[in-house]
Amino acid sequence: FLGVATLGATISEPWWGRLLFFALSMAIGVFAIFRAAKEKNRLTIGLSAIATALIAILSIWQLSGPVSSFFTPTPETEPRPLPLPPHLHGAPDPLKDRFVGRAREFLELDAAWEGIVSGKSSTQSPTRTVGIIAWGGFGKSTLARQWLWRRFEKSHKDTPPDKIQNRPDALLWRAFQAGEGADAFALAAISYFSDRPGLELDDIPNGSGQRIAALRAAIGERRYILVLDGLEVEQDATRREGFGRLESAFLRDLLRAHTAGRLGQGLLVVTSRLPLTDIESNDAYDTIDLERRALNDDEVRLLLKLEGVREITESELAELIEISGRHPLALKTLANILAKHNGGRAAGWRKFDSDVFDIPPGQEKQRHLWRVLGWTDRLLQETERRVMSTLAHFREPVHPDWLYHLLAPGDILSSRQGYVIPAKAGTGSSARDGKNNGRVPSYSPEELALPGEPITGREIRDALDALVGLQLLRRDQNNDRYAMHGLVREHFRRSKVSARDGKNKASEDQTQIHTRLYRLYTSIIQPVWRPDGLDGLRPLYEAVYHGTKAGLHAEARTDVYRDRILRGTGSGGFYSSGKLGAFDAEIEAVTHFFDEPWKTLSPNLSPADQAWLLSEAAVRLRALGQLREALAPMRAGVDMAVEQENWSEAAIRASNLSELELTLGNVTAAVEDGARSVTFADRSGAWDMRMIMRTTHANALHQAGQREHAMALFIEAEKMQAENQPQYPRLYSLWGFRYADLLLAEAARAARHPNATYSDRAPLRGADNQNRRTGRVDKAEGRIHREKDHREAVDARGTRLSTLPSTFQAGDSEAQATPNDRSAFPRGNVGTRTPPHFDAGTREKLIAACDAVTERAKEALPIAKRNNWLLDIALDNLTLARAALYKTLLPIERKPRPQGASLPPDIETHLTAAVDGLR
């Protein structure tokens, strides 16, 4: 009995084998009880009964487990996605054991990450976003990098870094640089989290919402840490209402979505000089303000010691604290100077100091740092000062080869020359392949070299080593480039001229260096005429910046921006905006041509160039959702085109202005500018302009409730279309969509408000009628806010899409018969006072209108598909869905349609196709 039971207990699989042995042991037990009873052995009977009962209980327990598991199998959980290697773009090296202080900040960051990992927090929700906020030089980036090293990279006793618990599955550090833009970050983030390093900008969606969705899908179930370092370059630094607001819609949406927990399980760490005003301080967002958490005396002493100041008394420590203001960057700078030039002693520091030092306007709070940086002006050798001043005028880390062209032209042949273009960025059309009319400019060594005595390549390398030793420069071991702190850059960027030289000499020096950098970027750093991808365009965007700083606005606009970045404005042009969708980089480039953003352009540009740039600025601002900012350049562009009597451009710009005003709810202004666009188009004499502008004006009139006038203009526009292209007699694309919107207006209202009727009664007069039609009047701002119903949302989307091209061109479609649409359109006004009934005659007219619109869209859709007109396909599908929906929802005689009535399946099909196309 015991042997069989023990053998059964040792069997793990299969489960029925174990039960078989238990059953056999119970049979033996029962037989033993029977034999003992015959022999009247009570002790044996008792022991056998107890043992058999225990085996029976064990068998039942074992049986319940396998049976339950057999009938209700546990679903297999999906494996977590594989971790990604950390990507630290532009991150400083950790100081490791040389880091001083900030124990409290480390604890706060640790607590935030533990809350993310566990999903629990001492507060109601875990802290998902931590902002390390302080002015420059307080060690924000250093703190964030040191925390990552301390938490995830430093070995703890016998635990190697890769075995540390709660490591993130993905870690992305992104250092933001001036001129780089949010497009580059969006591409980098989606590429990293999707583990697809070969992605280009045209491989990811253009819209902010779509990019957020793509990023969320790429992150998946990974636990992640995302560090946005130096985010102030993407924030509004003007001390106005929008102070601290992120300029990029994608970055704003990312910040809000992550903080709300909609991106997944991760921690976002932001370092910035400016507050993050796009999110509110709450449980999910915590701010670490380093300016209010100064280093104490012991921490200052330790920092000075670690940087090489070995001899310091209490009085000297107090003096250095007063000089530095406990500012970490000022302390490190003076410590390195004392270590290198004073034998590591604090005594005698006054010989480096001066009461006269330059403080940039508006930065008086940083006077301690500027005072200490002034020490370098008296300590650096001439070659070191020239190298620092040259490096400071770049906006990105600099390869030493670039310095050879500027400072050591005699050693150019021994250098590698130029910029190593990434594989895809280097593809494209080179001027040297003979495939383009344009060409990359070629400059002699003298034209690239900066004024002054040339130095040697050896002297440049020695100067770079000395500056790294002073920690004024940081060398990136991965790409052999040199970077510096932003405030150090600002100090050395300011021209060092004597008082007798004056401001004119300083301005002349600035012009000289920006001219050389402009030439360097357009010829050496980017030797490809029309490079592909955002990485390839980056040097050209930098060339635009330096060209405008040098006063070469006209040349930079034509030779670099228009011809190389946009690849022209004709067929196949607008590469950067149309193909890549790099609107953030585009708006940054266009800004450089303005003396005052969106108001005053440089006088170095011709009136025609100014008008063109105003239009480009308006289009790009509108594409980025900065609608109110787009109004000023758009209005100015209209006025300039009128002054030049360029009626086609005036018509286009007035039309765009009308659409923008309509989107913002300023219906009265939209109607007025729509009428102006018709006037300008008529003066141009171009039939397609005259046709298109009538539809713009008609759409504004429709939204203002003047539908009889709007109908007349649509009919007139379609007549022009039929006369000039008889094989394509109907309005199509956006213009046909707007016409259909007017034809469906009454049916749409009846479907939403089944108890209303539409008779030919006199409309309400004046503002009351307009208010009922368009919403409410905002007395404070004097504009009308329209109802956000389904139709108007569609119109707003349509008008935004229509503004992306800089010119309007009429397309083609196939010939189709045109029914008398006007006869199917019921007269009346939305503001009409109506009796409380719905007659059969009105319903028939509304059904006829739906059928007429359906017929138009069904004829147009196959043509659009054959020609792959994506916008037309989307709009035709949307029109078909709306017409079918309204027809289905129309009330029957005096009764509304029953609740829960089924809808035709084609409606969902068309709506899905429309949404996919409009994305």
WOBELDA-V102992 format. One record per pair of residues at least 12 apart in sequence whose C-alpha atoms are under 7 Angstrom apart, sorted by the first residue. I is the first residue (numbers start at 1). J is the second residue. Records with the same first field share a line. If there is no record, write none. Layout:
BEGIN
I: J / J
END
This chain:
BEGIN
1: 25 / 28 / 29
4: 21 / 25
5: 21 / 22 / 25
8: 21 / 22
19: 59
22: 55 / 59
26: 52 / 55 / 56
29: 48 / 52
32: 48
33: 45 / 48 / 49
80: 221
81: 221 / 222
83: 169 / 170
84: 169 / 170
85: 170
86: 170 / 171 / 172
87: 171 / 172 / 173
88: 172 / 173 / 174
89: 173 / 174 / 175
90: 174 / 175
91: 173 / 175
92: 142 / 145
94: 142 / 145 / 146 / 149
95: 146
96: 146
98: 306
100: 299 / 302 / 303
101: 299
106: 147
112: 126 / 127 / 128
113: 267
115: 127
116: 128 / 265 / 266 / 267
117: 166
123: 283
124: 283
125: 283 / 284
126: 283 / 284
127: 283 / 284 / 285 / 286
128: 259 / 266 / 267 / 268 / 284 / 285
129: 259 / 267 / 268 / 269 / 284 / 285 / 286
130: 268 / 269 / 270 / 285 / 286 / 287
131: 269 / 270 / 271 / 286 / 287 / 288
132: 270 / 271 / 272 / 287 / 288 / 289
133: 271 / 272 / 273 / 274 / 275 / 287 / 288 / 289 / 290
134: 272 / 273 / 289 / 290 / 291
135: 273
136: 273 / 487
137: 328 / 329
138: 290 / 327 / 328 / 329
139: 328
140: 271
141: 229 / 271
152: 164 / 167
168: 223 / 224 / 225
169: 222 / 223 / 224
170: 222 / 223 / 224 / 225
171: 224 / 225 / 226
172: 225 / 226 / 227
173: 226 / 227 / 228
174: 227 / 228 / 229
175: 228 / 229 / 230
176: 229 / 230 / 231 / 233
177: 233 / 396
178: 233 / 395
179: 588
180: 585
181: 584 / 585
182: 248 / 584
183: 582 / 584 / 585
187: 201
190: 214 / 215 / 218
193: 218 / 219
194: 218 / 219
200: 533
201: 533 / 534 / 580
202: 579 / 580 / 581
206: 581
208: 249 / 250
212: 254
216: 263
221: 264
222: 265
223: 265 / 266
224: 265 / 266 / 267
225: 266 / 267 / 268
226: 267 / 268 / 269
227: 268 / 269 / 270
228: 269 / 270 / 271
229: 270 / 271 / 272
230: 271 / 272
231: 270 / 271 / 272
232: 272 / 273 / 274
234: 246 / 247
235: 247
244: 274 / 275 / 276 / 277
245: 276 / 277 / 278
248: 584
249: 624
252: 278
256: 279
259: 284 / 285
294: 326
295: 326
304: 335
307: 332 / 335 / 336
308: 335 / 336 / 339 / 344
309: 335 / 338 / 339 / 344 / 345 / 346
310: 344 / 345
311: 344 / 345 / 346
312: 345 / 346
316: 346 / 347
323: 368
324: 368 / 369
325: 368
330: 368 / 369 / 372
334: 372
336: 470
337: 470
352: 375
353: 375
357: 371 / 374
358: 370
383: 463
384: 463
388: 492
389: 492 / 493
392: 489 / 492 / 493
393: 493
397: 481 / 482 / 483
398: 481 / 482 / 483
399: 480 / 481 / 482
400: 481
401: 415 / 416 / 417 / 418
402: 418
404: 457
405: 445 / 448 / 449
406: 448 / 449 / 450
407: 449 / 450 / 454 / 455
408: 454 / 455 / 456 / 457
409: 445 / 449
411: 456 / 457
418: 524 / 525
419: 524 / 525 / 526
424: 532
425: 531 / 532 / 533 / 535 / 536
426: 528 / 531 / 532 / 536
427: 531 / 532
428: 528 / 530 / 531 / 532
429: 528 / 529 / 530 / 531
430: 528 / 529 / 530
431: 528 / 529
439: 529
440: 523 / 527 / 528 / 529
441: 522 / 523
442: 523
448: 516 / 519 / 520
449: 516
450: 513 / 516
472: 484
511: 549 / 550
514: 546 / 547 / 549 / 550
515: 546 / 547 / 550
517: 546
518: 543 / 546 / 547
521: 539 / 540 / 543
522: 540 / 543
525: 539
526: 539
529: 564
530: 564 / 565 / 567
537: 565
540: 560 / 565
541: 589
544: 556 / 560 / 561 / 589
545: 592
548: 592 / 593
553: 593 / 604 / 605
554: 604 / 605
583: 620 / 624
587: 617 / 620 / 621
590: 617
598: 632 / 633
599: 632 / 633
611: 637 / 640 / 641
614: 633 / 634 / 636 / 637
615: 633 / 634 / 637
617: 633
618: 630 / 633 / 634
619: 803 / 804
634: 653 / 657
635: 657
637: 653
638: 650 / 653 / 654
647: 680 / 681 / 683 / 684
648: 680 / 681 / 684
650: 680
651: 677 / 678 / 680 / 681
652: 677 / 807
654: 673 / 674 / 676 / 677
655: 673 / 674 / 677 / 693 / 696
656: 803
657: 673
658: 670 / 671 / 673 / 674
659: 799
662: 700
663: 796
665: 783 / 784 / 785 / 786
666: 783 / 784
667: 700 / 704 / 784
670: 700
671: 697 / 700 / 701
674: 696 / 697 / 700
675: 697
677: 693
678: 690 / 693 / 694
681: 693
688: 810
691: 717 / 720 / 721
694: 713 / 714 / 717
695: 713 / 714 / 717 / 735
698: 710 / 713 / 714
699: 738
702: 742
704: 770 / 773 / 774
705: 770 / 773 / 829 / 830
714: 739
718: 730 / 731
727: 814 / 815
728: 812 / 813 / 814 / 815 / 816
729: 815 / 816
730: 818
733: 872 / 875
734: 798
737: 875 / 879
740: 853
743: 825 / 849
744: 849 / 850
746: 846
747: 846 / 886
748: 886
750: 890
751: 886 / 889 / 890
754: 890 / 891 / 896
755: 836 / 837 / 838
756: 834 / 836 / 837 / 838
757: 834 / 835 / 836 / 837 / 838
758: 828 / 834
759: 828 / 834
760: 827 / 828
761: 832
762: 832
763: 829 / 831 / 832
764: 831 / 832
769: 831
772: 831
773: 830 / 831
774: 786 / 787
775: 787
813: 863
814: 863
821: 852
824: 845 / 848 / 849
825: 845 / 849
826: 845
837: 894
838: 893 / 894
839: 893 / 894
840: 893
847: 887
850: 883 / 887
853: 883
854: 880 / 883
857: 876 / 879 / 880
861: 873 / 876
870: 917
871: 917 / 918
874: 913 / 914 / 917 / 918
875: 914
877: 910 / 911 / 913 / 914
878: 910 / 911 / 914
880: 910
881: 907 / 910 / 911
884: 907
885: 907
888: 903
END
